[in-house]
Amino acid sequence: MVWATTANDDWREIESLLVRLRASVADICPHGASTEAIESLEKRLGRPLPSDLTRWLGLCDFLSSAGGELLSADLDVMRIDESYRIVSVHHPRDWLPIGSDGCGGYYFVSLDHRFGNGYPVFFFDVAERLEAPSFVVSSSIPKFLRFVLAAETFTEREDPPWPFDRAYVVELDPDIEHVPLTMPWEH
């Protein structure tokens, strides 16, 4: 399996995976956030969201899956701004939570571009440390979304290989190795 490398291909695959998941798992992600809800979230945060995150929230406003939970713009549970408020006590305000592993750890993007022009996604293991990411999990928000959605395609007997299987991750997201931080398989 090799994933396409263009952003448009990533989004086509994200939308395809989402359609398949919606057909097979009841209420996995019934709707996206409205433009007004996304704008309200940006206002509550006091900053614009990365365009890839805005696009995702327009497709799906909350997702709980085998790969973790993707936070919401508008719902009463797992809202990005509420998580941002809670975790900003321990993290600088330039880290935005976009998901959770369901065990207290969070997936973040850095809003200050300290890791380049894109938005790689990082994991903070709260059992380990709070002040810095434990490791990088994808080179971009779309790659992260593809990994999380693809995790749903594995059976209960299989462990999804993301993010700890180097061969799997690098084959599908070769740019991850250019992010200057610890990789999950080195952790």
N, C-alpha and C positions, 0 to 999 in steps of 0.2 A: 504494500500500500504506500503510495507516495501522494502527498497532497499538492495541489496546485500552488503556485507561488505568487500569483497576483491577488490583490485585495478583492477584486470582483469575484474571482474563483472561490476565495475563502467565504465570501458572503453568500454565494449561490449554495455552497455546501452547508453552511450554517442554516440557511432557510430550508434546505432539503432535509437535513437531520431533524429540524424542529417539526416539519410536517410529519415525518415518520414517527417521531415521539408522540406528537399529539394524537395520531391515529392509534397508537398502541397503548398509551398510558393516559387514563382518564384524568383530566384537569391538571396535567403536568405544567401547562402554561397556556391558559385559556385565551389570553389577550395581551397586547402590548400596552404600554403607557401612552396616554394622550400627549400631544404636543404641549398642552397647558400644564400637565403634571410634570413633564420634564423641565419646562421653563420654571415652574414653581420650585422644583428640586434645586436647580441652579441658583435661584434666588436665595433659598434657605442656606445653601452652601457658601454663597457669596463668591462664586466663581463658575466659569463655564465647564461643562463636562467635555472629555475627549469625544470627538465626533463618532468614533467607533462605539463608545459606550452609549451615546445618544441613539445611534442606529439600533443597537441591541435592545435597549429599553423600549423602543418603538415596536419591536417584534415580540418581546416577551418581558413582562414586568415582574416576574419572579419565577424562579425555577429551583425546585428541590430535586436533586438527582443523585445517582451513584457517585458522580464526580464532585458533589458538594452543592451548596446553595448559592444561587446568584441573586444578589440583592435587588430590591425594588425601588422604583422612583416614587410610587404612589400608594402602595398597600400599607395596611397597619402593621404587618409583620416584616421583619428583615429589611427595613428601609435604609437606603444608603446614607441619608443624612443623620439618622439616629445612630447607626453604626459609626459614622464619621465622628459624631459628637462623643460617643463613648470611648472609642479607641484613640482619639486625639489627645486624651489625657496622657497616653504613653507614647504616642507617635507624633512626629512633626506634622503640622497642618498641610504639608505638601504631599502626604501619602493619602490616597483615597481608597477606602475599602470597596471592593466590587463583588466579593463573594466570601463564603465561609466553607470550611471543610466539614462542618457539622459537629466538630469536636472542640470548638473554641478557637481554632486557628483561622486566620483571615488571609484572603488574596487581596493584594493591593496593586495599584498603579502609582507611579511617582509622577506628580504633576509638574515638577520643576525641570524635567528633561535632563537630569543629571546622568542618565544612562543613554543619551542620544536623543534623536528627534522623535522617536516613536514612543509607545507606551508598553514596554514589557510588563509582564505580570509577575509579582513576587509573592512568596508565601511567608507569613510571619507565624511561627510556632509559639503560641503563648506559653506553653509549658517550658520552653527553652529560654527565650528572651523576648523582650518587648520593644527594645529601642531600635532594632535593625532587622531587615529581612533575613530569614534563615537561608533561603535560596530562591533562584529564579525558576518559574514554571513554564514560561512561554515568552517568545520574543515580541508578541503583540496581543492586543485584546482579541482580534478575530481568531488567532491560533489558540488562545486560551479557551474561547468559546467552543471551538471545534473539539478540543480535547475533552472538555466537560461533557458536551453532548455525545461524543463518541463513546464515552465511558458507559453510557446507557445501553450500548449495543452488546456489551459483554454479558455472558450468562452468570448466574449466581455462583457457578463452580469456577469461574475465571476471575482473576483479579485484573482490573484494567491496568495496562502497563504504564500509563501516565501517572505521575511524572518521573518515576524512578528507573524505568528501563531506558538506558541511554540510547541503544540502537533504535528503538521505536520512536523516541522523542526527536532525536536528531534527524532521522529519516524524514519525519513529517514537519519538522520545524528547524531546518539547518541554521537559521539565524540566531537561535538560542545560544549557540556557542560564542557569539560575539558580544553577549551581554556580560559586563565585567562583574560577575558575582558568582558565588558558589552554585554549582549545579546540584540538582536533587540527588543524583547518583554518587556525588562526592560527599554528601552529608552523612 
